[in-house]
Each structure stands twice: as structure tokens, then as C-alpha cells.
Amino acid sequence: MKLFCKQAWCVMLVAAALPVWAAGDLSGTFDVGTLTPLQRPEAFGDNLFLTPEQAETMRARIAGMLAADSAPSDPDRAAPPKGELTNGYNFFWVDPGSTATEVDGRFRTSIITTPQNGRIPPMTPGGARRLAGMLERWQIVWRNPDPTTSKDGGSAWWLDGETGPYDHLEQRPLAERCILGSRSTAGPPMLPNFYNNHKRIVQTADHVMILTEMNHDARIIRIGGAPRAADFQTWLGDSVGRWEGDTLVVETGNFKSTPALSGADEHLRVVERFRRLDDGNLHYAFEVINPTVWSATWGGEYTWRAATGKVYEVACHEGNYALGNIMRGARLLETQAGAR
């Protein structure tokens, strides 16, 4: 900024031109990977904290598993037995973090802090029925529970029904179509994943954008103003933020019927708090309010560690071939079933 005078009021103009959010600048890249689970293992009861020795034991155990599973595979090994479940990835591909999350200098047993047992509260009767229906449809439509019972031996089992999961592209899940990241990585609430855990925050005076590495979701948070009309619903909801000192408080509603948070519905409301720490890390806290699904409000907190790496584009469709190949594969199986 150029100055055209030396009077005191010119200095005042310069001060007034500083961003109103300078004390709460969240911009940067962060790695949210952590070995701390969302829900607390029941063995810990109401204990929120790990001892340093317990945290080190966890770190060493996971590091050993990663190292062992990342070892080169025998190219001459035999195929697994027919019907045996196999993993889609070995540990070479995952990056869950290297240690438990540390908040205020203490390691945590869970990300959830409310309720006291560190676990998601029971669902309401309506929420439980809704989730059971979704799981039943998943088993029937997306996963054949017993392929040997279908008339063609299981290769195109969906032909037994009126509709199938491969009738057209829009029947495929959102994450498979690269429309929305899975496991609430972009949220809200924004939760860690077993890979692609980087997030980049770009901040201006009236907007905050959070780019999530998992499926390149971009959350746009408006600073100030009123929420949009209730019928304006999106996958990530409508987020409105306000500054309380150096903490950005974000309230989000207006979700579609199936938010990224598993089990939630369109009545979900999430309150988040973002605060930059003196060491450059970011403290993230959230509260989930969804009375039609859960019997009580629940929430938690964890640390986003400042990172120096870049956020790379996720090649979700492997060059845009995957989804087309899924549909072509289904047509091929149907053709083969018809020939038999």
C-alpha cells in the first residue's frame, strides 16, 4: 500500500485496511490423520486420556502393522480360495496418521468427548428404523447376500429383480461417482479417514474455503449473513460462520436426505469451532444435533496438524475409466447370463 502523506490520519487508514480476521487467520495446509478413533473403545470406559506409554504402544503397534503389510508381495502366490473375502487395499495405500491426537498436551482415547463415554448416543426408534431400512436395501440392491441362490449362479444376480444396481449411472453411490467423499471427510463434521487426510484452508474477509483431499470436496463457508432458505439443500449443507475472538464458529444446516455423516438425515445441524494454535496447528471441535436420528447431542474435538506437503488431486475414477467399466462389466455379465 502506498502512502501519499505523513500525517497521523494516514497511519490510521493503513491500520483500518488490515483484514478483520487477521487475529484468527486459519489459512494453511493441515494433516488430520490420527490413530485416535472417533468412538472410544469400551475398555477405556469414561477415561478420555491415554498415558504417554499407552500412546507409544499404539504408535508402535500400528507402525509395525504398516511396515509388515507394506512388504513386497510374492508375485507367484496362489489365488485366494473361492469365496474368501479379501481386502481392496494393503497397508501400502493407507495413511491413517502416525500417533494419537493430542489436545492441550494430552493424548486422547477418542475424538468424541460428549457424552462422557466417548461414544455416539443410541438412535431414536425412528432413526434406528431408517438406518435398518438403508442397510437392508444395501444388502439387497448393492450386495448380493447369497449369490448361489440366483438363477444364473451369481454372475448377474440382479436379473432376478425388477431393477438392479447397474441399470443406470445415477444408481451408483455418491462416493463411487466421485460426487462426495465417504466417511464425512468434508463433513460437517469433518472427520479423519484412513487415507487422503490433508485439508487446505483458504481464507478471505467474507469466505473460508476448505479443500478436502479425499475426493477433492470444497466446503465454502460464508462469513456473516443469514442461512439460505430451508428448501436450498446440498450434500455438504449450508455453512455460515462468525468470528468469536480468534475462533471461527460455523453453523451448518440445509442438508440433503443423506448427509456424509453416516446415519444422519436432512434435519442434521452441526456447530463447528476452528482455532489456530500458537504452534501452528489447528484445534477443531464439533457438535452434532440431529434429534430425529440420535437420542442426544454428541460432539468432540481433535487437532489438525500443520503440514508442509501439497494437497494432490484425487484420481478417483482412474482417468475416468472406472465408472464406465463398471457399467460395461454389468452389461457383459448380463449378456453371458442370457446366453446360459
C-alpha positions, 0 to 999 in steps of 0.5 A: 500500500502506498502512502501519499502523506505523513500525517497521523490520519494516514497511519490510521487508514493503513491500520483500518485496511488490515483484514478483520480476521487477521487475529484468527487467520486459519489459512494453511495446509493441515494433516488430520490423520490420527490413530485416535478413533472417533468412538472410544473403545469400551475398555477405556470406559469414561477415561478420555486420556491415554498415558504417554506409554499407552500412546507409544504402544499404539504408535508402535503397534500400528507402525509395525502393522504398516511396515509388515503389510507394506512388504513386497508381495510374492508375485507367484502366490496362489489365488485366494480360495473361492469365496474368501473375502479379501481386502481392496487395499494393503497397508501400502495405500493407507495413511491413517496418521502416525500417533494419537491426537493430542489436545492441550498436551494430552493424548486422547482415547477418542475424538468424541468427548460428549457424552462422557463415554466417548461414544455416539448416543443410541438412535431414536426408534425412528432413526434406528428404523431408517438406518435398518431400512438403508442397510437392508436395501444395501444388502439387497440392491448393492450386495448380493447376500447369497449369490448361489441362490440366483438363477444364473449362479451369481454372475448377474444376480440382479436379473432376478429383480425388477431393477438392479444396481447397474441399470443406470449411472445415477444408481451408483453411490455418491462416493463411487461417482466421485460426487462426495467423499465417504466417511464425512471427510468434508463433513460437517463434521469433518472427520479423519479417514484412513487415507487422503487426510490433508485439508487446505484452508483458504481464507478471505474477509467474507469466505473460508474455503476448505479443500478436502483431499479425499475426493477433492470436496470444497466446503465454502463457508460464508462469513456473516449473513443469514442461512439460505432458505430451508428448501436450498439443500446440498450434500455438504449443507449450508455453512455460515460462520462468525468470528468469536475472538480468534475462533471461527464458529460455523453453523451448518444446516440445509442438508440433503436426505443423506448427509456424509455423516453416516446415519444422519438425515436432512434435519442434521445441524452441526456447530463447528469451532476452528482455532489456530494454535500458537504452534501452528496447528489447528484445534477443531471441535464439533457438535452434532444435533440431529434429534430425529436420528440420535437420542442426544447431542454428541460432539468432540474435538481433535487437532489438525496438524500443520503440514508442509506437503501439497494437497494432490488431486484425487484420481478417483475414477482412474482417468475416468475409466472406472465408472464406465467399466463398471457399467460395461462389466454389468452389461457383459455379465448380463449378456453371458447370463442370457446366453446360459 
